[in-house]
Amino acid sequence: MIMLVLEYKLVAKEPQERRIAEAIRTTQFIRNKALRLWMDTGARQYDLNKYCAVLAKEYAFANALNSQARQAAAERAAYGIGRYLKADKGGKRLKKPKFQKDNRSVEYKTTGWKLSADRKRITFTDGIGIGEVKLMGSKSPQQDLCAYELSLIKRVRIVSKADMFFVQFCIDADRSEPTELTGKMLGLDMGLASFYTDSDGQKVDCPKFLRKAEKQLKREQRRLSRKKKGSSNRRKARVKVSRRHLKVSRQRKDFAVKAARCVVKSNDFVALEDLKVRNLVRNRHLAKSIHDASWSLFGNWLLYYGFVFGKPVVKVPPAYTSQDCCVCGTRVRKSLSERTHVCQCGCILDRDENAAKNILRLGLATVSETYPGAQGNVEASSSETLVESAPLLSAHAE
């Protein structure tokens, strides 16, 4: 069982939008007060939850927010504190949590809201006074939400995005989708010229959504910089810039979701590089292109669909995958500008295809004990110099 999130646009009137903004500010206030209590006294999560009742008695606007929404705000502080106190495998800690200044969401649990019978409207019943609002989405809320019982909806979250409000339903649902085996395996080498090159030699072009939107973004940002600070025109210009960035973000997600689903559904086993993007973006010449490629987003969706379809998706260390020969294993040193792998054994391949074959070999070796027939597949992949090209898998297929 995993948490499934369904998101819909919230259609509200201006007074309701002000109430939603008030609920979001109250959530930020409670979260920051809980963080201050931990800084002063070292309180634990149980103490932070109890502190919500104290704040409700002390502040009328905090009392107006639903009690479970107050607890959810305190849990946000507890989550940040827990991540800070728990060191990672290398013994390093994350940065100490800071006071929030730009909170954009308020979260309700199982109370404080009520869905209409047709699942097209939601009413928030706490003292904030948001009232009934309409739900809109690419699919009918009635079609999606009616498929799940109300008891499965564990959280309802109102999120502010670029001057628009959305409602997210977190549903505790079974997301598994068994599929027939295809007998195919794939290794993926991520890149900038091509989004990825697979072990069959097929390439998918990098969409470069940010690069394509840069001209419009620069124009809107110049207009924003000319506006007087604090003015209504500056607020409107800021919203336009935010919507441009939001569109790029959605394009990236849409591409990553469709490409990952296509790859996992078309293959029984997928191996990819475990790239440390945080380290790669330190290169100031490539940082923008690396961020625009969204490798981490694509990798996360691959793992997710691997879980959904019940197929193994493995990440392998990327070290020397483009230098080592996929046939004989000889390490052939080459600069980044050399795009063809030429080995003394006679193997001549595209650099990225050679890397993808090595990634597949390493991935199969990683799961040789749990994946049936993996060792034989490793030997077979090592003895092949050329692979017959298969039809290119569309990144926008279902």
N, C-alpha and C positions, 0 to 999 in steps of 0.2 A: 504494500500500500504506500503510495506517495501522494504528495499534495499537488493537486491540479488547480491552476489559476485561470479563471475566466474573467476577461476584462470587457467592460462596456462603457461607452461615453455617457456621462450624466448630464441630462438636460434639466437645468434649474433656472429659476428666475433670479433677478439681481439680489433681492433680499435673502434668498436661500444661499446664494454664493457668499454673501457676507457672513452668514451663519457658519457655513463650511469653513471659511477662512478663520473664523473665531475658534472653531473646534480644533483646527490644525495648530493655531497658536497656543491653545491650552495644552495640547499634547506636548509641544515643545517645552512649555513652562514646567510641566510635571517631570518630564525627562531630565531637564537641567537641574531641577530641585533635588531629584533623586541622586543625580551625579554629585552634587554638592554635599549631600548627606554622606555619601560614601567617602568623599575626600576628607571630610571632617571627622568621621567616626569609624570608617572602615566597615559600614553596614553590609549585610549580606542580602541576597535577593528577597528572602522572606521579610526582612526588615524594610526593604524598599517598597514591597507591596503593602505592608501595614502603614507606611508613611503616606500612601495615597489617601487613606481615610483622614489622616491628620490635615493634609492639604485641603481636602474637601470641606472640613469644618472651618478652616481658617480663611479660605477664599471662596466667594460665592460663585465666581465663574468656573472654578475647578469643580465645584459641587454640581454644576449644571451638566457637566460631561458624564456620560454613562460610567458606572463604577468599573466595569470590565475594560472599558477604553482607557481609564486611568491606569489600571494595572498593566495594560499592554504598553503604555508609555513608559512605566517604570521598568518593564521587562526589556525595553530597548536599551536603557541605561545599563541594566544588569548584563545584557549580551555584550555590549562594548567593554564593560569591566572584565567579564570572563575571558574575552579574547586577549585582553591586555595581560592578565595574570597568568595565562597559560602559554608557556613558551612553545615554539615550534620544534621540529626535529633537530634543527641546528642550534637550539638553545637560545635563539633570539626571540625577543618580544615585539609585539606590535606597538605602535605609538600609544601613549596614554590618551584615553577618550577625552574629547574637548566639549565645551558647551556648544550646543547647536544654535545656529543663527538663521538657518534657512530650511527648516522642516517643511515638508511638502505633503504629509499624509497623516491621517488619523485612522486608527484601527479599532474596530469593534469585534467582539468575540461572538458569543451565541445570544446575547441580549442587546437591546438598544436599537434593533432594526426589525422590520417585518416586510416580507415579500407579499405582493398582491397575488390573488388566485391565478391570474394569467401569467405571472412571472415577468410582467413588462414594467412594473413599477416597484419601487422600494420606499418604505417610510421609516425615517429615523425618529425614534420615540423618546429620546432623552431630553433633558432640559435645555439643550442648546437651541432647539426649535427649528431644525432643518425642514422637517415635515416630509411630504411625499414628493418624489422626483421620478422622472421617466428614464428608462434605460434604452440606449441605442447601441447597436454594434453591427459588424459585418454580417453576422448571423442573428436571427431573432433570439432575444433572451429567453423567450418562451420555448423555443426549440432546444436550446442548450440546457437551461436550468431545470426544465421539466424532466430531464433524463436522470436527475439526481434527487434524492430525498433531502428534505430540509435538515435532517439530523446530520447529513454528511458535510454541510457547510460549516466549517470551523471558524472562519474569519471573514469579515467583510471590511474592506479597506477603501477609503476615499483618498485618491491621489490627485495632486495638482500637477499638470504638465503644460507648460507654455500657455498659461491663462485659460486652460481647459481642465475640467474635472472629470475623472474616471472612477468607476466603481469596480473593484476587484473582489471576486468570490474565491476563497481558498477552500477547495473541496477535497476531502479525504477519499480518493477514488482509486480503483484498480485500473491502471493505465496499460496493462500488458496486452499486446496484440500478436499472438502467435502467427508466424508466417512459414511458408514452405522454404526448405533449404534450396539454395541455388548451386551449391558446389563451387562457388567462386570465393577467392580471397584477394585482398587488396592492401597495398601499402601506399601511404600518402606522404609526399614531400611538399611542405608548404613553401611558398615563394611570393615574390612581389611582381615579377613579370607575369607569371601564371599563379593564380590563387592556389592551385595544387596540381602536382603531376603524379599520376598513379603508377603502379608497378606494371601496368599494361602499356605505358607510354602515352596515355591520353592526358590532355591538359585542359584545365578550365580557366578561362581568362579571369583576371582580377577585376572586379566591377568598378573599383575606385569611385565610390559614391561621393566622398568628400571632395576629391579633385574636380569632379564634374559640377559640384554645387559651389565651388569656391568663388566663382565670379559673382554670383548672386549674393553670397554671404558677405563678400567684401563690400559690395554696394550698400547692403543693409547696415553693416557695421560702421561705414563712413557716415551714413545718415544718422545713426545713433550717436556717434561722437560729436556731432554738431548740435545736438539738442541740449537745452539748458537742464542741468541737474535738478531733479525734483519736479520737473514739469510734467504735464499730462502727455505732451507729445513725446517726451523721452520714454515714458512708460509704454506708449504704443509702439515706438520704434524697438524697444527692448523685446516686446512680445513677438514682433516680426522676426527678429534674429533668433529668438528661442524656437520659433516654429520651424525655421530653416534647419536648425540643428536637430530638432526632433524628427523631421522628415528623414534626414541622413541616418539617424539612429534606427529608425524603423526599417529603412531600406536594407541596412546591414543585417538586422535581425531576420528579416524576411528571407534574404539570400542565404544566410547561414542555416536557418531552419530547413528550407527546401533542399539545399545541397546535402546537409547531413542526413535527412530522411532518405533521400535518393541513394546515397552511398551505402547506408546500413541495410536498407531494404533489398538492395541488389546484390549484396555479398553476405557470406556466412561469417567472415572474419575480416576485421579492419585493424590495421596498425598505423599509427601516426607518430610524429615527433612530439616529445614532451618539451616544448619550447619554453624558455624562461623569458617571456615577453618583457617583463620588468627590467631585465638586464639589456635586452636588445634595443630598447628605445633610448638607451643612453647615447646611442649614435645619433647626433643631432642632424645628420644628413639624411637619415632614413626613418627617423622617429615618426614623422607624419604619415608616411606610407605604411609603416608597420601598424600604427593605430587604425588607419583606414582599412587595412586588410582584415582586421578582427579575427586573428587566428585563434585566440583564446575562446571567443564566442562560438566559433565553429567547432572547436574541440569539445567544449562542454555539451553542445547539442549532439555531437557524435556519441558521447558517453550516455546521454539521456536516451537517445533512440536505440542504442545498444541494449539498455535495460528494458525498454518498451518491447522490442522485438525479440528479446532473449538471445542476442548474438554477442559474442565477445568483441570488445573494442579495447585495444591495448595501446598504451603510450610507451615509447621506448626512448632512451637517451639519444640525442641527435649527434653526439660526438663522432666525427670521422665517417658519417654515413655517405657523404659526397666524395670523400677521398678514397675510401676502400673500394676495390673492384668487387662487383657482385658475383663474379665467376670464380676467380682464384683467390680473392681476399688480399691481394697485394695493395699496399697503401701508395697511391699515386698522388703526390702533392700537386696541387693546382691552385691558382689564385681565383678570386671570385669572378674575374672577367673571363676565365676559361669556361665555356659552356658545353664542351664536349669531353667526355671521359675516354681516354685512349690508354689501354693497358698493354703491357708486353705480351700478354697471353693471347692477344688478338681481339679482345673485346672492345668494340667502339660503340658507345652509347651516348645519348644526351645526358648531361651531368645530372639533371633532376630525376630522370628515369632510373639511372644507376642508384641514386640515393633512395628512391622509392623501393627498389628491389631489396636493398640492404635493410630498409626499415621493415619490410614484410618478413624478411628472414629473421631479424632480431625479435619481432613480435611473435612469430611462431615458436622460436626457441624459448621465449618467456613462458608460454603456456603449453609447452610440449607435454607436461604431465597431466594436464586437465583437458586439452583439446584433442579428440581422437584423430590419430593419423598425422599429428603435427610434425613428428620427426621425419616421416617420409616426405612430407611436403617441403620441409627445409632442404633436404638433400636434392629434391627435384628442382627447387628454385635456384639452388647453387649451380646446377649443371647446365642451365639454360642460358644462352647468350642473347637470344632475341626472342621476344614474345610477339605472337601475331596480334595485331591491333584489333581491339574490339570496338564496337560503336560507342561513341562518346556519351557518357551518362549526363543527361540534362540536369543542370543544377536547379531548374525550376519545375522538375517533374513532381508528381505527388509524393 
